[in-house]
Amino acid sequence: MSDFKVVPMNLEHVNDIMIVESLSFSIPWSKNAFIEEITKNSFAYYYAGIYKGKAVGYGGMWQVFDEGHVTNIAVHPEFRKIGIASRILEFMIGESINKGIQRMTLEVRKSNVSAINLYQKYGFINEGIRKSYYADNGEDAVIMWKHKMDINAS
Ligand SMILES: CC(C)(COP(=O)(O)OP(=O)(O)OC[C@H]1O[C@@H](n2cnc3c(N)ncnc32)[C@H](O)[C@@H]1OP(=O)(O)O)[C@@H](O)C(=O)NCCC(=O)NCCS
């Protein structure tokens, strides 16, 4: 993966990110939502995973005081299972440590085993359920927290 890097997301990445987004989620975010996040939301930090010049994945988070709230991570289906989400998440944890963030949290669909495994690998643990959190199918969300701010995967 020598051709891969993680960089702060900018407007030039948004078209590629929209492809990743539409292939990854049943309720994809709009292009405008990404533009607003990266240009107007001063609490938001978004990162793009670039492979051979194209954005093939991304991760985003909000800093809320000393907490990092992960909004999303997604990887283009053709580039999954080769460690790209891991690289993006490692980068986000590193950035969080640099910003003085003490703990990180996120919500994930109960059925999303791939994502839950990814987060568990980086020290996130299941700490609760938000019942019927997702509007499209009423699925529960698992609430995960990472309290020990280290980068290494278990
Ligand atoms: C979840 C997702 C981001 C993982 O991306 P990825 O680049 O394939 O992940 P990686 O290759 O870095 O894998 C890291 C770990 O995730 C877990 N994982 C990834 N894909 C998996 C799968 N198909 N089944 C089970 N576990 C999986 C594993 O623990 C893996 O570690 P391992 O390789 O040591 O087994 C990707 O599947 C995706 O974009 N899914 C759709 C969007 C989504 O659901 N995002 C999460 C929203 S909260």
The ligand as a Gaussian input file, in Angstrom:
#p B3LYP/6-31G(d) Opt

LIG

0 1
 C      -16.591000      -1.199000       7.631000
 C      -15.622000      -0.787000       6.512000
 C      -15.347000       0.718000       6.631000
 C      -14.305000      -1.571000       6.679000
 O      -13.379000      -1.101000       5.694000
 P      -12.117000      -1.962000       5.207000
 O      -11.155000      -1.029000       4.544000
 O      -12.586000      -3.114000       4.434000
 O      -11.526000      -2.453000       6.612000
 P      -10.048000      -3.049000       6.868000
 O       -9.567000      -3.785000       5.679000
 O       -9.178000      -1.968000       7.413000
 O      -10.372000      -4.109000       8.014000
 C      -10.170000      -3.796000       9.383000
 C      -10.941000      -4.756000      10.265000
 O      -12.339000      -4.575000      10.059000
 C      -13.011000      -5.830000      10.222000
 N      -13.646000      -6.175000       8.952000
 C      -13.545000      -5.503000       7.778000
 N      -14.299000      -6.121000       6.826000
 C      -14.898000      -7.168000       7.428000
 C      -15.807000      -8.163000       6.983000
 N      -16.235000      -8.213000       5.697000
 N      -16.247000      -9.081000       7.885000
 C      -15.826000      -9.050000       9.163000
 N      -14.947000      -8.133000       9.651000
 C      -14.499000      -7.199000       8.792000
 C      -11.947000      -6.826000      10.586000
 O      -11.821000      -6.827000      11.997000
 C      -10.718000      -6.211000       9.959000
 O       -9.549000      -6.615000      10.594000
 P       -8.740000      -7.916000      10.029000
 O       -8.415000      -7.612000       8.601000
 O       -7.557000      -7.981000      10.910000
 O       -9.682000      -9.064000      10.151000
 C      -16.203000      -1.131000       5.104000
 O      -16.681000      -2.460000       5.113000
 C      -17.315000      -0.199000       4.641000
 O      -17.066000       0.832000       4.020000
 N      -18.581000      -0.593000       4.939000
 C      -19.737000       0.243000       4.535000
 C      -19.803000       1.530000       5.300000
 C      -19.983000       1.290000       6.791000
 O      -20.778000       0.470000       7.214000
 N      -19.231000       2.071000       7.611000
 C      -19.319000       2.061000       9.055000
 C      -20.348000       3.023000       9.476000
 S      -20.400000       3.193000      11.229000

